[in-house]
Amino acid sequence: MSSPSLRDRVVIVTGASRRVAIGAAIARRLVADGAAVFLHSWAPHDAEQSWGVDPDGPEALVDELREGGGRVEHLSADLAAPDAPAALIGAARDAFGHVDALVANHARSSSQTLEELTAGELDLSYAVNTRAVLLLVKAFAAQHDDTRPGGRVLWMTSGQYHGAMPAELPYIASKAALHELTRSLATHLMPRGITVNCVDPGPNDTGYADDHLRAEVSRISPGGRWSTPADTARLVAWLLSDEADWISGQTIASDGGWSAR
């Protein structure tokens, strides 16, 4: 059944390039709950990673959602470009007339230790993972109709606030910044009816792990398995719903107790 609180809502979901990953799962859940969804993707980033691109591209996700009756539009954009965040918000508003919620799910993944660290990678990781999110929120808040219900901002952090991740310094530095920004932007935007929350998906099976890592994480996880994109999507959908209109400034781990070990 569709959730009445998401009917007629318009949600931007960034980082939806791969059908097996979190952005796609969030889009599926939101469409099922009655929302219109504006998807963002940037496949060239996936091409640089070990998991590679979705062979059919993000268009396959758009087709899938539309075939199920979803109201879906899509834009491919490199969020490292300073003007891309505002352009993305503008494109979504042009497509649907308004934007009620922003789910900043995108991320640049980067594995560099201290010895491998470069200024170039630090700058790019901050540009995509931190600067772009702030600029997206700025543009979203500027166009938000305060008389409409359901103003929401959600973004993703990682597990750096639970345990050390010394092999991914540019990634965790930029994700830690989002974690710490949550409370400040929540207090700034709550008077305008916009909640701001941060989600930690925990170890999430999005197709990058090999069999050994998958087995080891499952062995030591209290829940006996990895988190899945659908687990994250359920939390996101609830935080976007009217039931969560008094939840703001929070970082919530959806990880089956992984962070509580």
Buried (B, 14 or more C-beta within 10 A) or exposed (E): EEBEBBEBBBBBBBBBBBBBBBBBBBBBBBBBBBBBBBBBBBBEBBEEBEBEBBEEBBEBBBEBBEEEEBBBBBBBBEBBEEEBBBBBBBBBBEBBEBBBBBBBBBBBBBBBEEEEBEEEBBEBBBBBBBBBBBBBBEBBBEEBEEEBEBBBBBBBBBBBBBEEBEEBBBBBBBBBBBBEBBBEBBEEBBEEBBBBBBBBBBBBBBBBBEEEEBEEBBEEBEEEBBBBBEBBBBBBBBBBBEEBBEBBBBBBBBBBEBBEE
